[in-house]
Amino acid sequence: MVKKLHLTLLFFTLTICCFAQDTKPAITPDNFPITNNLLTQHKDAYHEGDHVWFTNTELKQTLVFELGTDYHRFKTYLFYNNIIPEALLNDDWFSSAHNTSNKVEVFETYIKNANPVNNNYFTSLQGIELGQTKKQILKLYPYNPDEVNTTKDIEKYTWNFTGDSMADMEPKIKNDKPLAKDSFGYHFTAYFKNDILVGLILVNDIP
């Protein structure tokens, strides 16, 4: 009887261990509290694609959404009006839509015509906002970044998370990162100047 009990406990322990090894924790992709209703109300002032621009003069920040179908927020950009991330200027949708060499000037026009909204919309659901320190961001994303580089005085960190919807297709994922919950892939890029967050890009892959 005792031997049988020991075998049962051993089997139970091994089952739990195997389950823990095969299960990765999940991270919820970040987002901003702009509602679908607000996205519907405000259409682009330019015909470069499904993008919606919001700005706040008090914060001097701009929030841009690149939308897929059914309000899927494919890309989200947040930046100070006077510190535009180079990756945003070089993004495909922008560079292919304009044949101008002075992209910053064009961007300033976009910002000027953006929809003014309350500053509450500029804090993400995970509590991220511009002006936070690199230490605060690394506390929220304590994983090895997939890319770190510096251009002039701007430092760029990028984290790529495999979506849990893709986990079965990529069973040999071996890294320290959790899976992105209800996602086909989640990517977070943070831009720092003097260790202060000055811009970010969120990407939620489209299936």
Helices and strands as residue ranges (DSSP letters): H 2-22, E 26-27, H 36-41, E 51-56, E 61-67, G 69-71, E 73-80, H 86-89, H 92-95, H 103-112, E 115-116, G 119-122, H 134-140, E 147-151, E 154-161, E 179-180, E 186-193, E 196-204
